[in-house]
Amino acid sequence: MKPKQLLKSLVCILLFFFTANAFGQEEQGITNTKKIIYFGSSVPKGEGATNQHGYTSIFTDILQKRSSASDTQWETVNISIGGDNTVKVLKRYEKDLLPQKGHYVVFALALGNEGIHEHGKPVFDQFEKNMKILIEKARSDGYVPVVTNSYTRNDYNEHDYQFIKQMNLLIHRWDVRSINLLGAIDDLAGHWMDGYWADGAHPNDSGHLEMAYTIVPSLFDALEAGKPLPVRVKGSYLPMKNRGQKTKLLTFTPENIVHSFTTSISFKANKAGQILTFESGGPNNHNGSGTVKINNRGDITYSSPRANTIQGAVVNDDQWHTLTLTHYYAKGITLLYIDSMLQGTVHEKLAPLEIQIGGSKIPKRVAYKDWLFYRSGMNQDEINQIADGPLLKSSLELYAPLDEKNAEAPYVNLAQSLNTIAHQ
């Protein structure tokens, strides 16, 4: 074959593959890989917020601010309808979602509209079944699904609240990206916190803002980069020795503003010293440093920016313990847990700017593993799972196994965010 004919044939082949790929994407409904569709009910639509500028719109604003500092320009569309549940969304799936020709879909549904208060377990089972159908349908049509968990209502009783928490634990563990909305505005009895609701079923502007902060800001950037769902690493740990000012210091800085949060880390030590510290800042908050340390008696102690303290269990036994600090901003309370056992509470409002482990005040010898940071408060059922169960993933911004065996990336963040740990 002559060179000119060979070149012409190669061009034809390349055009064929390009056209076939584009046609295949269009057949799957994808033409804009930077497009996110919010698909749910009245709360994601913005009900209760001024001009319906609710938590999904607030998160869109956050995305746009991030876009201005990067090359990724995100487009969002909201096709949520008040009163919708999984049954109604399944019925309008083909008509309303597929013509959007996007790449990401946020299924923002809750057990309230499903009828959990009125019908209990049958509705629980229906929601679980239908959500899994929606997730698989989205994937088969070329979409990347994200799921929000269930949240509060003022008519919920204790039985309803148990269903909400049980469903959220399932969503935490599903093979899908998810967002923990409950931990932003829960009064720890399944109701909206006072001052954060417009009516019994909807948050007001303040409530929507808190819910928006639970979404990991770089979630969709991480998905676009192909970052997979995290899987717990077995057997990892990072030993540290106190070398004074030369001691290794690791710093995690949350992306954007965060209010409600949970941070957890496992450690073992046999001497007194600081385990974790954080800085809180911003208007209307308790600003300053908070620390968790082992005191000279061997007890775990939390000293808050408000100058309150919690003294807890003995932990200087050179055994692994899981420290979890969770904060509900709307409720104004911080709870300290060791190995899933509540050690005490402090009433305060925090907005963490950075969290650190290591540094010159740690015990003489200490080992760390499984450093987690969630953009949401966590209830006792979730805390139990952090200490003893599988990896929970809803609103997870940081999961660092802290693995000294990983010479190339001992501080790697496996969570679906683009955030990193700074080290010195």
Backbone hydrogen bonds, N-H to C=O, Kabsch-Sander energy under -0.5 kcal/mol:
donor,donor_aa,acceptor,acceptor_aa,energy
6,L,2,K,-2.7
7,L,3,P,-2.4
8,K,4,K,-2.1
9,S,5,Q,-2.2
10,L,6,L,-2.3
11,V,7,L,-2.2
12,C,8,K,-2.0
13,I,9,S,-2.2
14,L,10,L,-2.5
15,L,11,V,-2.5
16,F,12,C,-2.1
17,F,13,I,-2.3
18,F,14,L,-2.4
19,T,15,L,-2.5
20,A,16,F,-2.6
21,N,17,F,-2.3
22,A,18,F,-2.4
23,F,19,T,-2.9
24,G,20,A,-2.5
25,Q,21,N,-2.2
26,E,22,A,-2.3
27,E,23,F,-2.6
28,Q,24,G,-1.5
29,G,26,E,-1.1
30,I,25,Q,-2.8
31,T,29,G,-0.6
31,T,101,K,-1.6
32,N,101,K,-1.5
35,K,32,N,-1.1
36,I,75,E,-3.0
37,I,104,Y,-2.5
38,Y,36,I,-0.5
38,Y,77,V,-3.0
39,F,37,I,-0.6
39,F,106,V,-2.9
40,G,38,Y,-0.5
41,S,108,A,-1.4
45,K,41,S,-1.4
46,G,42,S,-1.0
46,G,43,V,-1.1
47,E,42,S,-2.6
49,A,46,G,-2.1
52,Q,49,A,-2.0
53,H,50,T,-2.0
54,G,52,Q,-1.7
58,I,54,G,-2.6
59,F,55,Y,-2.2
60,T,56,T,-1.9
61,D,57,S,-2.0
62,I,58,I,-1.9
63,L,59,F,-2.5
64,Q,60,T,-2.3
65,K,61,D,-2.0
66,R,62,I,-2.1
67,S,63,L,-2.5
68,S,64,Q,-1.7
69,A,65,K,-0.5
69,A,66,R,-1.2
70,S,67,S,-1.6
73,Q,71,D,-0.7
74,W,72,T,-0.7
75,E,34,K,-2.7
77,V,36,I,-2.3
79,I,38,Y,-2.7
79,I,77,V,-0.6
81,I,40,G,-2.2
84,D,81,I,-1.8
89,V,85,N,-2.4
90,L,86,T,-2.2
91,K,87,V,-1.6
92,R,88,K,-1.5
93,Y,90,L,-0.8
96,D,92,R,-2.7
97,L,92,R,-0.6
97,L,93,Y,-2.2
98,L,93,Y,-1.2
100,Q,97,L,-1.9
101,K,98,L,-1.4
103,H,35,K,-1.9
104,Y,35,K,-2.1
105,V,144,V,-1.9
106,V,37,I,-3.0
107,F,105,V,-0.7
107,F,146,V,-3.0
108,A,39,F,-1.8
108,A,106,V,-1.0
109,L,107,F,-0.8
114,E,110,A,-0.8
115,G,111,L,-1.0
115,G,112,G,-1.0
116,I,111,L,-2.0
119,H,115,G,-2.7
120,G,116,I,-1.7
123,V,120,G,-0.9
124,F,120,G,-1.8
125,D,121,K,-2.6
126,Q,122,P,-1.9
127,F,123,V,-2.7
128,E,124,F,-2.2
129,K,125,D,-2.4
130,N,126,Q,-2.8
131,M,127,F,-2.6
132,K,128,E,-1.9
133,I,129,K,-1.7
134,L,130,N,-2.6
135,I,131,M,-2.4
136,E,132,K,-2.1
137,K,133,I,-2.8
138,A,134,L,-2.5
139,R,135,I,-2.1
140,S,136,E,-2.4
141,D,137,K,-1.4
142,G,139,R,-1.7
143,Y,138,A,-3.0
144,V,103,H,-2.8
146,V,105,V,-2.4
147,V,177,R,-2.6
148,T,107,F,-2.1
149,N,179,I,-2.4
153,R,190,G,-1.9
154,N,200,G,-2.6
156,Y,153,R,-1.3
161,Y,157,N,-2.5
162,Q,158,E,-1.9
163,F,159,H,-1.5
164,I,160,D,-2.3
165,K,161,Y,-2.5
166,Q,162,Q,-2.3
167,M,163,F,-2.7
168,N,164,I,-2.4
169,L,165,K,-1.9
170,L,166,Q,-1.6
171,I,167,M,-2.4
172,H,168,N,-2.5
173,R,169,L,-1.1
173,R,170,L,-0.7
174,W,170,L,-1.0
174,W,171,I,-0.7
176,V,174,W,-2.0
177,R,145,P,-0.8
179,I,147,V,-1.9
181,L,179,I,-1.3
184,A,181,L,-1.7
185,I,181,L,-0.7
185,I,182,L,-0.8
186,D,182,L,-1.4
187,D,191,H,-1.5
193,M,185,I,-1.2
196,Y,193,M,-2.0
198,A,202,H,-2.3
199,D,202,H,-1.6
202,H,199,D,-1.1
204,N,196,Y,-1.0
208,H,204,N,-2.8
209,L,205,D,-2.1
210,E,206,S,-2.0
211,M,207,G,-2.0
212,A,208,H,-2.3
213,Y,209,L,-1.6
214,T,211,M,-1.2
215,I,212,A,-1.4
219,L,216,V,-2.0
222,A,218,S,-2.6
223,L,219,L,-2.3
224,E,220,F,-2.5
225,A,221,D,-1.6
226,G,223,L,-1.6
227,K,222,A,-2.6
238,L,368,Y,-2.8
240,M,366,V,-3.2
242,N,364,K,-2.2
243,R,241,K,-0.9
246,K,243,R,-1.5
247,T,244,G,-1.9
250,L,357,I,-2.8
251,T,422,A,-3.0
252,F,355,I,-3.2
253,T,420,T,-0.5
261,F,327,H,-1.6
262,T,374,Y,-2.0
263,T,325,L,-2.6
264,S,372,L,-1.9
265,I,323,L,-2.4
266,S,369,K,-2.5
267,F,321,H,-2.5
268,K,367,A,-1.5
269,A,315,V,-0.5
270,N,365,R,-0.6
273,G,294,I,-2.1
274,Q,361,K,-3.4
275,I,292,V,-2.8
276,L,292,V,-2.0
277,T,356,Q,-2.2
278,F,290,G,-2.6
279,E,354,E,-2.2
280,S,288,G,-2.8
281,G,351,A,-2.0
285,N,282,G,-1.1
286,H,349,K,-3.3
287,N,285,N,-0.9
288,G,280,S,-2.4
290,G,278,F,-2.5
291,T,303,S,-2.4
292,V,276,L,-2.9
293,K,301,T,-2.5
294,I,273,G,-3.2
295,N,293,K,-0.6
295,N,299,D,-2.7
298,G,295,N,-1.9
300,I,313,A,-2.4
301,T,293,K,-2.7
302,Y,310,I,-2.7
303,S,291,T,-2.7
303,S,301,T,-0.5
304,S,302,Y,-0.5
304,S,308,N,-3.0
307,A,304,S,-2.3
310,I,302,Y,-2.1
312,G,300,I,-3.5
315,V,298,G,-3.1
316,N,298,G,-0.8
317,D,315,V,-0.7
318,D,269,A,-2.5
321,H,267,F,-2.6
323,L,265,I,-2.8
323,L,321,H,-0.7
324,T,337,Y,-2.3
325,L,263,T,-2.9
326,T,324,T,-0.5
326,T,335,L,-2.4
327,H,261,F,-3.3
328,Y,333,I,-2.7
329,Y,327,H,-0.7
330,A,184,A,-0.7
332,G,328,Y,-1.7
333,I,328,Y,-1.8
334,T,346,V,-3.0
335,L,326,T,-3.0
336,L,344,G,-2.2
337,Y,324,T,-2.8
338,I,341,M,-2.2
339,D,322,T,-2.9
341,M,338,I,-2.1
342,L,340,S,-0.5
343,Q,336,L,-3.6
344,G,336,L,-0.9
346,V,334,T,-2.2
348,E,332,G,-0.7
348,E,346,V,-0.7
353,L,279,E,-3.6
354,E,279,E,-1.0
355,I,252,F,-2.7
356,Q,277,T,-3.3
357,I,250,L,-2.0
359,G,248,K,-2.4
362,I,359,G,-1.3
366,V,240,M,-2.2
367,A,268,K,-1.8
368,Y,238,L,-2.1
369,K,266,S,-2.0
370,D,401,P,-1.2
371,W,400,A,-2.8
372,L,264,S,-3.0
372,L,370,D,-0.6
373,F,398,L,-1.9
374,Y,262,T,-3.2
375,R,395,S,-2.6
376,S,374,Y,-0.8
377,G,183,G,-1.4
383,I,379,N,-2.5
384,N,380,Q,-2.4
385,Q,381,D,-1.1
386,I,382,E,-2.1
387,A,383,I,-2.0
388,D,384,N,-1.9
389,G,385,Q,-2.6
393,K,172,H,-0.9
395,S,178,S,-2.2
396,L,393,K,-1.7
397,E,373,F,-2.6
397,E,395,S,-0.6
398,L,373,F,-1.7
400,A,371,W,-2.8
403,D,410,P,-1.3
404,E,237,Y,-2.2
404,E,402,L,-0.6
406,N,403,D,-1.2
407,A,405,K,-1.5
412,V,409,A,-1.3
414,L,399,Y,-3.2
414,L,412,V,-0.6
417,S,415,A,-2.4
422,A,251,T,-2.8
422,A,420,T,-0.5
424,Q,249,L,-1.9
